[in-house]
Amino acid sequence: MLESLQVRNYVLMDSLDIVFPAGLGIITGQTGAGKSILLGALSLALGAKSDPSMVGEGADNCMVEAVFDMEGNSSLEEFFSENDLPWNGGSVTIRRVLGKSGRSRGFVNDEPAPVAVLQKMASFLIDIHSQHETLLLKDRDYQLRMLDLYAGNGELLSECKSAYSSLQEAKRELADLTAKLQRIALEKDYNEARFEELDKARLKDGELEELEAEHAQLSNAEEIKENLYGAVQLFSGDEDRSSVDSMMKEAGKLLSRAGKYVPSAQTLSERLESLRYEMEDILSEAESLQEGVDVSADRLEAVEQRMSLIYDLQKKHGCSTVAELIAIKDALSETLFDSSALEERRKTLQDDISSLNAKLSKISQELHSSRVKAAIPFGKKIESDIRSLELDKAVFDVQILPSQQSATGTDTVLLRFSSTGRGPVDVAKCASGGELSRIMLCLKAMMARYTNMPTMIFDEIDTGVSGSVADRMGRMICSMGEDMQVFAITHLPQVAANGNAHFLVRKEEKDGRTVSTISRIEGEDRVMEIARMLSGTTITPEAVQNARSLLSRAGR
């Protein structure tokens, strides 16, 4: 149940701290006093769309905090667990802060929570019947939900929704897969030609760099060979000149002799000997390089042709490296030669769709049977409740009509009504405003019994009715308050007199501004408020007496 509501700077409400009891709470006030503002504040806390205009004049932000006692509600506890929210033994504090910029922040038990979570949580906490909710009687989905609620089809509906979702997902995947296979088939010849061209090229990663280096050598082979030959000749010597090797040998001997007396000279002799061996290795390698230089024009032509092929392939496929060309070839190979796996997946999806269709058909048939079974007693129950509200000849029944397969099965529902007992037709087309209010109250009363909703708010559900009908509607709302917490925003004294608690919304002048306030009234204050509702601006002694009579008859 809703335990308390705290509001700061919301529209015309500067400050509000109010505690609510169990049972039936009545909320009254003159037209324009701010009853809808109170409802709007509560809706904001529960995730309703926010607007900067909700922030009160002169304030930087507004805040609404609602505290609920939900001890023992296992479904809500499971919801908290799924959304990583702290479960404080069933005490739920929801707070919403809205700034002038329009940005808002939500909190659940002091932990930040997205607005979407607040909206989902609201379905566990409270049901708000707005003044215009009778329009839902034109909504076939709403009518179907009412029947399913009465029939106890919750589990079947969950199974149906899950199977339908899986079926739609499988169909989407199959459509995508079929389109992909069609593209592969249409582009097969083109992709085969591209693949064969790349496959025939026998490309190797890093190949182009090697070819470019070899091309540079082949293009300058004569110059390279000439330079290597000259270097070798410088080391070889001739008859008129001692070779470098001979000179180094002789110098080494001389240094070695001196080393008998000067140790450092021996070291120089050894270094010179090492250098002589190094020079011999250099000369040998230079000779090998000279002999290995290829001056073949045929090889040069072959390298240039290979490089030209790679350059052409890079340009054609928009690549800058051989590695990218190889990647394209591999992708083409997968596209061309892996379609068998795609075909196998398509076959699996077709089997899954067939199985899901059969499962969905079975669940839909079970739902249909359950609805057919529940339709007559559901209609009779609502009819009985409507007749108790002074529509003695009223007829109310339920027609179940076929519809396309959906997440709720293959049925649609038509609620039919007649106030005269003859020729019932679509309830949304034949009922007056007062009749719609009575029908909606009966549906809400039924829903309260079957949903275990802890709190329900009626916002002028008694619109269009008066007199003894209003009195009976008040009694029905009051009886709902025996099993749950109910709030009724009303202009009818017959309804107001039935409440366990009565709250009055007023407009007052404060520091040159108009503000709305709400407070609980009892005793004479309550008598006078009901008298005002009976007689208007001028409260007569007869209205006061009538108010006392209404309260006495209601046991208040």
C-alpha positions as CSV (number, residue, x, y, z in Angstrom):
1,M,0.0,0.0,0.0
2,L,1.0,3.7,-0.4
3,E,2.1,4.8,3.0
4,S,3.2,8.4,2.4
5,L,3.8,11.0,-0.3
6,Q,6.2,13.9,-0.1
7,V,6.2,16.7,-2.7
8,R,8.5,19.7,-3.1
9,N,8.0,22.5,-5.7
10,Y,5.8,20.5,-8.0
11,V,3.6,23.0,-10.1
12,L,1.5,24.8,-7.4
13,M,2.5,22.5,-4.5
14,D,5.4,24.1,-2.6
15,S,5.5,21.5,0.1
16,L,3.5,18.4,1.0
17,D,4.1,15.7,3.5
18,I,1.1,13.3,3.9
19,V,0.6,9.9,5.4
20,F,-2.1,7.6,4.0
21,P,-4.0,4.8,5.9
22,A,-5.3,1.5,4.5
23,G,-8.8,1.1,3.2
24,L,-10.7,3.7,1.2
25,G,-9.3,7.2,1.1
26,I,-11.5,10.0,-0.3
27,I,-9.9,13.1,-2.0
28,T,-12.1,16.1,-2.7
29,G,-11.8,19.8,-3.4
30,Q,-13.3,22.4,-5.5
31,T,-12.8,22.3,-9.3
32,G,-9.3,23.6,-10.0
33,A,-8.0,23.2,-6.4
34,G,-5.2,20.8,-7.5
35,K,-6.5,17.3,-7.3
36,S,-5.1,16.5,-10.7
37,I,-1.8,18.1,-9.6
38,L,-1.6,15.6,-6.7
39,L,-2.2,12.7,-9.1
40,G,0.4,14.1,-11.5
41,A,3.0,14.3,-8.8
42,L,2.4,10.6,-7.9
43,S,2.6,9.7,-11.6
44,L,5.9,11.5,-11.9
45,A,7.4,9.5,-9.1
46,L,6.2,6.3,-10.9
47,G,8.0,7.2,-14.1
48,A,5.6,9.4,-16.0
49,K,6.9,11.7,-18.7
50,S,8.5,14.8,-17.2
51,D,8.3,18.4,-18.3
52,P,10.3,21.5,-17.1
53,S,6.9,23.3,-16.5
54,M,6.4,20.9,-13.6
55,V,9.0,22.7,-11.6
56,G,7.4,25.3,-9.3
57,E,7.9,29.0,-9.7
58,G,11.2,30.2,-8.3
59,A,12.6,26.7,-7.7
60,D,15.6,25.1,-9.3
61,N,14.0,21.6,-9.2
62,C,11.0,19.6,-7.9
63,M,11.0,16.4,-5.9
64,V,8.4,13.7,-5.4
65,E,8.9,10.8,-3.0
66,A,6.4,8.0,-2.5
67,V,6.8,5.3,0.2
68,F,5.1,1.9,-0.2
69,D,4.8,-1.1,2.1
70,M,5.1,-4.2,-0.1
71,E,6.1,-6.8,2.5
72,G,5.4,-10.3,1.3
73,N,5.1,-9.4,-2.4
74,S,7.3,-12.1,-3.9
75,S,6.8,-10.9,-7.5
76,L,8.1,-7.4,-6.7
77,E,11.0,-8.9,-4.7
78,E,11.9,-10.9,-7.8
79,F,11.7,-7.8,-9.9
80,F,14.1,-6.0,-7.5
81,S,16.5,-8.9,-7.7
82,E,16.4,-8.9,-11.5
83,N,17.2,-5.2,-11.6
84,D,19.9,-5.2,-8.9
85,L,17.8,-3.0,-6.5
86,P,18.0,-3.2,-2.7
87,W,15.0,-5.1,-1.2
88,N,14.5,-3.5,2.3
89,G,12.1,-6.1,3.6
90,G,9.3,-4.7,1.4
91,S,9.7,-1.0,2.2
92,V,9.9,0.7,-1.2
93,T,10.9,4.4,-1.4
94,I,10.7,5.9,-4.9
95,R,12.1,9.3,-5.5
96,R,12.1,11.4,-8.6
97,V,14.0,14.7,-8.9
98,L,13.3,17.0,-11.9
99,G,15.4,20.0,-12.8
100,K,14.5,23.2,-14.8
101,S,16.5,21.8,-17.7
102,G,14.0,18.9,-18.0
103,R,16.4,16.3,-16.9
104,S,15.3,14.0,-14.1
105,R,16.8,11.4,-11.9
106,G,15.1,8.4,-10.3
107,F,15.9,6.5,-7.1
108,V,14.6,3.3,-5.6
109,N,15.6,2.9,-1.9
110,D,18.2,5.5,-2.5
111,E,19.8,3.7,-5.4
112,P,19.8,5.4,-8.8
113,A,17.2,3.8,-11.2
114,P,16.3,4.5,-14.8
115,V,12.8,5.9,-15.6
116,A,12.0,2.7,-17.5
117,V,12.5,0.7,-14.3
118,L,10.2,3.0,-12.4
119,Q,7.6,2.6,-15.0
120,K,7.8,-1.2,-14.9
121,M,7.8,-1.1,-11.1
122,A,4.6,0.9,-11.1
123,S,2.6,-2.1,-12.4
124,F,3.4,-3.9,-9.1
125,L,2.5,-0.9,-6.9
126,I,-0.6,0.9,-8.0
127,D,-3.3,1.2,-10.7
128,I,-4.5,4.7,-11.6
129,H,-7.9,5.0,-13.3
130,S,-7.8,8.4,-15.0
131,Q,-10.9,10.4,-15.9
132,H,-10.5,9.4,-19.6
133,E,-9.8,5.7,-19.0
134,T,-13.3,4.8,-20.1
135,L,-11.9,5.2,-23.6
136,L,-10.1,1.9,-23.0
137,L,-13.5,0.2,-23.5
138,K,-13.0,0.9,-27.2
139,D,-9.6,-0.9,-27.1
140,R,-10.0,-4.6,-28.0
141,D,-6.7,-5.4,-26.4
142,Y,-7.9,-4.0,-23.1
143,Q,-11.1,-6.0,-23.4
144,L,-9.1,-9.2,-24.0
145,R,-6.8,-8.5,-21.0
146,M,-9.9,-8.2,-18.8
147,L,-11.2,-11.6,-19.9
148,D,-7.8,-13.2,-19.6
149,L,-7.5,-11.8,-16.1
150,Y,-10.8,-13.4,-15.1
151,A,-9.9,-16.7,-16.8
152,G,-6.5,-16.9,-15.1
153,N,-4.6,-17.1,-18.4
154,G,-1.4,-15.5,-17.1
155,E,0.8,-18.5,-17.6
156,L,-0.7,-19.4,-21.0
157,L,-0.2,-15.8,-22.2
158,S,3.4,-15.9,-21.1
159,E,4.0,-19.1,-23.0
160,C,2.2,-17.7,-26.0
161,K,4.2,-14.5,-26.0
162,S,7.5,-16.4,-25.7
163,A,6.6,-18.8,-28.5
164,Y,5.4,-15.9,-30.7
165,S,8.6,-13.9,-30.1
166,S,10.7,-17.0,-30.9
167,L,8.7,-17.6,-34.1
168,Q,9.1,-14.0,-35.2
169,E,12.8,-14.0,-34.5
170,A,13.2,-17.3,-36.5
171,K,11.2,-15.8,-39.4
172,R,13.4,-12.7,-39.4
173,E,16.6,-14.8,-39.4
174,L,15.2,-17.1,-42.2
175,A,14.3,-14.0,-44.3
176,D,17.8,-12.6,-43.9
177,L,19.4,-15.9,-44.6
178,T,17.3,-16.5,-47.7
179,A,18.2,-13.0,-49.0
180,K,21.9,-13.7,-48.4
181,L,21.7,-17.0,-50.3
182,Q,19.9,-15.2,-53.2
183,R,22.6,-12.6,-53.3
184,I,25.3,-15.3,-53.4
185,A,23.4,-17.1,-56.3
186,L,23.1,-13.8,-58.3
187,E,26.7,-12.9,-57.8
188,K,28.1,-16.4,-58.1
189,D,29.6,-16.1,-61.6
190,Y,31.2,-12.7,-60.8
191,N,32.6,-13.8,-57.5
192,E,33.9,-17.0,-59.0
193,A,35.8,-15.0,-61.6
194,R,37.3,-12.7,-59.0
195,F,38.3,-15.7,-56.8
196,E,39.9,-17.6,-59.7
197,E,41.9,-14.6,-60.7
198,L,43.3,-14.1,-57.2
199,D,43.7,-17.8,-56.6
200,K,45.6,-18.2,-59.9
201,A,48.0,-15.4,-58.9
202,R,49.3,-17.6,-56.0
203,L,49.9,-14.6,-53.8
204,K,52.2,-14.6,-50.8
205,D,52.3,-12.1,-48.0
206,G,55.5,-9.9,-48.4
207,E,56.1,-11.0,-51.9
208,L,55.8,-7.6,-53.5
209,E,58.6,-6.2,-51.2
210,E,60.9,-9.0,-52.2
211,L,60.2,-8.5,-55.9
212,E,60.8,-4.8,-55.6
213,A,64.2,-5.4,-54.0
214,E,65.1,-8.0,-56.6
215,H,64.0,-5.7,-59.4
216,A,66.3,-3.0,-58.0
217,Q,69.3,-5.4,-58.2
218,L,68.5,-6.7,-61.7
219,S,68.1,-3.2,-63.1
220,N,71.5,-2.2,-61.8
221,A,73.3,-5.6,-62.2
222,E,76.2,-4.3,-64.4
223,E,77.1,-1.5,-62.1
224,I,76.9,-3.8,-59.1
225,K,79.1,-6.4,-60.7
226,E,81.7,-3.7,-61.8
227,N,82.0,-2.3,-58.3
228,L,82.4,-5.7,-56.7
229,Y,85.0,-6.6,-59.3
230,G,87.0,-3.4,-58.6
231,A,86.9,-4.0,-54.9
232,V,88.2,-7.5,-55.3
233,Q,91.0,-6.4,-57.6
234,L,92.2,-3.8,-55.0
235,F,92.9,-6.5,-52.6
236,S,94.6,-8.9,-55.0
237,G,97.8,-6.8,-55.9
238,D,100.2,-7.4,-58.9
239,E,103.8,-8.2,-59.7
240,D,105.1,-4.6,-59.0
241,R,103.3,-4.1,-55.8
242,S,103.1,-6.2,-52.6
243,S,99.6,-7.3,-51.8
244,V,98.0,-5.9,-48.7
245,D,98.1,-9.4,-47.2
246,S,101.9,-9.6,-47.6
247,M,102.4,-6.2,-46.0
248,M,100.1,-7.0,-43.1
249,K,102.0,-10.3,-42.5
250,E,105.3,-8.6,-42.5
251,A,104.2,-5.9,-40.2
252,G,102.8,-8.5,-37.8
253,K,106.1,-10.3,-37.7
254,L,108.0,-7.1,-36.9
255,L,105.5,-6.1,-34.1
256,S,105.8,-9.6,-32.7
257,R,109.6,-9.3,-32.4
258,A,109.3,-6.0,-30.7
259,G,106.8,-7.6,-28.4
260,K,109.5,-9.5,-26.7
261,Y,110.5,-6.3,-25.1
262,V,107.4,-4.2,-25.3
263,P,104.2,-6.2,-24.4
264,S,101.8,-3.7,-26.1
265,A,103.6,-4.3,-29.4
266,Q,102.6,-8.0,-29.2
267,T,99.0,-7.0,-28.7
268,L,99.2,-4.8,-31.8
269,S,100.6,-7.8,-33.7
270,E,97.7,-10.0,-32.7
271,R,95.1,-7.3,-33.6
272,L,96.8,-7.0,-37.0
273,E,96.6,-10.7,-37.5
274,S,92.9,-10.7,-36.7
275,L,92.3,-7.9,-39.1
276,R,94.1,-9.8,-41.8
277,Y,91.8,-12.8,-41.4
278,E,88.7,-10.4,-41.4
279,M,89.9,-8.9,-44.7
280,E,90.3,-12.3,-46.2
281,D,86.7,-13.1,-45.3
282,I,85.5,-9.8,-46.8
283,L,87.4,-10.5,-50.0
284,S,85.9,-14.0,-50.2
285,E,82.3,-12.7,-49.7
286,A,82.9,-9.9,-52.2
287,E,84.0,-12.5,-54.8
288,S,80.9,-14.6,-54.0
289,L,78.6,-11.6,-54.5
290,Q,80.3,-10.8,-57.8
291,E,79.8,-14.3,-59.0
292,G,76.1,-14.3,-57.8
293,V,75.0,-11.1,-59.4
294,D,72.4,-12.1,-62.1
295,V,72.5,-10.0,-65.2
296,S,69.7,-12.1,-66.9
297,A,67.4,-10.0,-68.9
298,D,64.9,-12.8,-68.9
299,R,64.7,-12.8,-65.1
300,L,64.3,-9.0,-65.0
301,E,61.4,-9.3,-67.4
302,A,59.8,-12.0,-65.3
303,V,60.1,-9.9,-62.1
304,E,58.6,-6.9,-63.9
305,Q,55.7,-9.0,-65.2
306,R,55.0,-10.4,-61.7
307,M,55.1,-6.9,-60.1
308,S,52.8,-5.5,-62.8
309,L,50.3,-8.3,-62.1
310,I,50.3,-7.5,-58.4
311,Y,49.9,-3.8,-59.0
312,D,47.0,-4.4,-61.4
313,L,45.3,-6.6,-58.8
314,Q,45.8,-4.0,-56.1
315,K,44.3,-1.3,-58.3
316,K,41.4,-3.5,-59.3
317,H,40.4,-4.5,-55.8
318,G,41.3,-1.2,-54.1
319,C,44.1,-2.6,-52.0
320,S,47.5,-1.3,-51.0
321,T,49.1,-4.6,-49.8
322,V,49.2,-8.2,-50.9
323,A,47.8,-9.2,-47.5
324,E,44.6,-7.3,-48.3
325,L,44.3,-9.2,-51.6
326,I,44.7,-12.5,-49.8
327,A,42.0,-11.4,-47.3
328,I,39.6,-10.7,-50.2
329,K,40.4,-14.1,-51.8
330,D,39.7,-15.8,-48.5
331,A,36.4,-13.9,-48.1
332,L,35.3,-14.9,-51.6
333,S,36.2,-18.5,-50.8
334,E,34.0,-18.4,-47.8
335,T,31.1,-16.8,-49.7
336,L,31.4,-19.3,-52.6
337,F,32.2,-22.5,-50.8
338,D,30.5,-22.1,-47.4
339,S,26.9,-21.7,-48.8
340,S,26.4,-25.3,-47.8
341,A,26.5,-24.3,-44.2
342,L,24.0,-21.5,-44.9
343,E,21.7,-24.0,-46.6
344,E,22.0,-26.3,-43.6
345,R,21.1,-23.4,-41.3
346,R,18.1,-22.5,-43.5
347,K,16.9,-26.1,-43.3
348,T,17.2,-26.0,-39.5
349,L,15.3,-22.7,-39.3
350,Q,12.5,-24.0,-41.5
351,D,12.2,-27.0,-39.1
352,D,12.2,-24.7,-36.1
353,I,9.5,-22.5,-37.6
354,S,7.3,-25.5,-38.3
355,S,7.8,-26.7,-34.7
356,L,7.1,-23.2,-33.3
357,N,4.0,-22.8,-35.4
358,A,2.7,-26.0,-34.1
359,K,3.5,-25.1,-30.5
360,L,1.9,-21.6,-30.9
361,S,-1.2,-23.1,-32.5
362,K,-1.6,-25.5,-29.6
363,I,-1.2,-22.7,-27.0
364,S,-3.5,-20.4,-28.9
365,Q,-6.1,-23.2,-29.0
366,E,-5.8,-23.7,-25.2
367,L,-6.2,-19.9,-24.8
368,H,-9.3,-20.0,-27.0
369,S,-10.8,-22.8,-25.0
370,S,-10.1,-21.1,-21.7
371,R,-11.6,-17.8,-23.0
372,V,-14.7,-19.6,-24.4
373,K,-15.2,-21.3,-21.0
374,A,-14.7,-18.0,-19.1
375,A,-16.7,-15.7,-21.4
376,I,-20.2,-16.6,-20.1
377,P,-19.5,-16.4,-16.3
378,F,-17.4,-13.2,-16.9
379,G,-20.2,-11.6,-18.7
380,K,-22.7,-12.7,-16.1
381,K,-20.5,-11.4,-13.3
382,I,-20.1,-7.9,-14.9
383,E,-23.8,-7.9,-15.8
384,S,-24.8,-8.6,-12.2
385,D,-22.5,-5.8,-10.9
386,I,-23.9,-3.4,-13.4
387,R,-27.5,-4.2,-12.5
388,S,-26.7,-3.5,-8.9
389,L,-25.9,0.0,-10.0
390,E,-29.5,0.7,-11.0
391,L,-29.4,-0.7,-14.5
392,D,-31.9,-3.4,-13.7
393,K,-32.5,-4.5,-17.3
394,A,-28.9,-4.3,-18.4
395,V,-27.4,-7.0,-20.5
396,F,-23.6,-7.6,-20.8
397,D,-22.0,-10.4,-22.7
398,V,-18.7,-11.3,-24.3
399,Q,-18.1,-12.4,-27.9
400,I,-14.9,-14.1,-28.9
401,L,-14.0,-13.5,-32.5
402,P,-11.2,-14.9,-34.6
403,S,-8.1,-12.7,-35.4
404,Q,-4.7,-13.1,-36.9
405,Q,-2.1,-14.9,-34.9
406,S,-0.4,-12.6,-32.4
407,A,1.4,-12.7,-29.1
408,T,-2.0,-13.1,-27.4
409,G,-3.3,-16.0,-29.6
410,T,-5.8,-16.0,-32.4
411,D,-8.7,-14.3,-30.6
412,T,-10.2,-10.8,-30.2
413,V,-12.9,-9.9,-27.8
414,L,-16.0,-7.8,-28.2
415,L,-17.8,-6.7,-25.0
416,R,-21.4,-6.0,-25.7
417,F,-23.9,-4.0,-23.7
418,S,-27.5,-3.0,-23.7
419,S,-29.2,-0.9,-20.9
420,T,-32.7,-2.1,-22.1
421,G,-32.0,-5.8,-22.2
422,R,-32.5,-6.0,-25.9
423,G,-30.0,-6.2,-28.8
424,P,-26.6,-5.7,-27.0
425,V,-24.0,-4.1,-29.2
426,D,-20.4,-2.9,-28.8
427,V,-20.1,-1.3,-25.4
428,A,-18.1,1.6,-26.7
429,K,-20.8,2.5,-29.1
430,C,-24.0,2.2,-27.1
431,A,-23.3,3.3,-23.6
432,S,-23.8,6.8,-22.2
433,G,-21.1,8.5,-20.0
434,G,-22.8,7.5,-16.8
435,E,-23.2,3.9,-18.1
436,L,-19.6,3.8,-19.1
437,S,-18.5,4.9,-15.7
438,R,-20.5,2.1,-14.1
439,I,-19.2,-0.5,-16.5
440,M,-15.6,0.6,-15.9
441,L,-16.0,0.5,-12.2
442,C,-17.4,-3.0,-12.4
443,L,-14.4,-4.1,-14.5
444,K,-12.0,-2.4,-12.1
445,A,-13.6,-4.1,-9.2
446,M,-13.2,-7.4,-10.9
447,M,-9.6,-6.6,-11.8
448,A,-8.8,-5.7,-8.2
449,R,-10.0,-9.2,-7.1
450,Y,-7.9,-11.1,-9.6
451,T,-4.6,-9.1,-9.7
452,N,-3.9,-8.6,-6.0
453,M,-3.1,-5.0,-6.8
454,P,-2.2,-3.4,-3.5
455,T,-3.4,0.2,-4.3
456,M,-6.0,1.6,-6.8
457,I,-6.8,5.2,-7.5
458,F,-10.1,6.2,-9.1
459,D,-10.0,9.7,-10.6
460,E,-13.7,10.7,-10.9
461,I,-14.8,7.3,-12.1
462,D,-18.3,8.5,-10.9
463,T,-18.5,11.1,-13.7
464,G,-22.0,11.2,-15.2
465,V,-23.8,9.6,-12.3
466,S,-25.7,11.1,-9.3
467,G,-28.2,10.3,-6.6
468,S,-28.7,6.7,-5.5
469,V,-26.5,5.4,-8.3
470,A,-23.6,7.5,-6.9
471,D,-24.4,6.0,-3.4
472,R,-24.2,2.5,-4.8
473,M,-21.0,3.2,-6.6
474,G,-19.6,4.6,-3.4
475,R,-20.5,1.4,-1.6
476,M,-18.9,-0.7,-4.3
477,I,-15.7,1.3,-4.1
478,C,-15.9,1.1,-0.3
479,S,-16.2,-2.7,-0.5
480,M,-13.0,-2.8,-2.6
481,G,-11.3,-0.9,0.2
482,E,-11.9,-3.9,2.5
483,D,-9.3,-5.9,0.6
484,M,-7.0,-3.3,-0.7
485,Q,-6.0,0.4,-0.4
486,V,-8.3,2.5,-2.6
487,F,-8.3,6.3,-3.3
488,A,-11.3,7.9,-4.9
489,I,-11.1,11.5,-6.3
490,T,-14.7,12.5,-6.4
491,H,-17.2,15.4,-6.6
492,L,-20.0,13.2,-5.3
493,P,-20.9,13.4,-1.6
494,Q,-22.5,10.0,-1.7
495,V,-19.1,8.5,-2.6
496,A,-17.1,10.8,-0.3
497,A,-19.1,9.8,2.8
498,N,-18.0,6.2,2.4
499,G,-14.3,6.7,2.9
500,N,-12.2,5.5,5.9
501,A,-10.2,8.7,5.5
502,H,-11.0,12.0,3.8
503,F,-8.4,14.4,2.3
504,L,-9.2,17.9,1.2
505,V,-7.3,19.7,-1.6
506,R,-7.4,23.5,-1.3
507,K,-5.9,26.6,-3.1
508,E,-4.4,29.3,-0.9
509,E,-2.6,32.6,-1.3
510,K,1.0,32.5,0.0
511,D,3.5,35.3,-0.4
512,G,1.5,36.7,-3.4
513,R,1.3,33.2,-5.1
514,T,-1.4,30.7,-5.4
515,V,-0.5,27.3,-4.0
516,S,-2.3,24.0,-3.6
517,T,-2.3,22.1,-0.3
518,I,-3.8,18.8,0.9
519,S,-4.7,17.8,4.4
520,R,-6.7,15.1,6.2
521,I,-10.1,16.3,7.6
522,E,-12.2,14.7,10.3
523,G,-15.2,15.5,12.5
524,E,-16.9,18.8,11.7
525,D,-14.5,19.7,9.0
526,R,-15.5,16.6,7.1
527,V,-19.2,17.3,7.7
528,M,-18.8,20.8,6.3
529,E,-16.9,19.6,3.2
530,I,-19.6,17.0,2.3
531,A,-22.2,19.7,2.9
532,R,-20.3,22.0,0.5
533,M,-20.4,19.2,-2.1
534,L,-24.1,18.9,-1.5
535,S,-25.1,22.6,-1.7
536,G,-22.3,24.4,-3.4
537,T,-20.8,27.7,-2.3
538,T,-23.5,28.5,0.2
539,I,-23.7,25.8,2.8
540,T,-27.3,25.5,4.1
541,P,-28.4,23.9,7.4
542,E,-30.2,21.3,5.3
543,A,-27.0,20.4,3.5
544,V,-25.2,20.0,6.9
545,Q,-27.9,17.7,8.1
546,N,-27.8,15.7,4.9
547,A,-24.0,15.4,5.2
548,R,-24.4,14.1,8.8
549,S,-26.9,11.6,7.6
550,L,-24.7,10.4,4.7
551,L,-21.7,9.9,7.1
552,S,-23.9,8.2,9.7
553,R,-25.4,5.8,7.1
554,A,-21.9,4.9,6.0
555,G,-20.8,4.3,9.6
556,R,-18.4,7.2,9.6
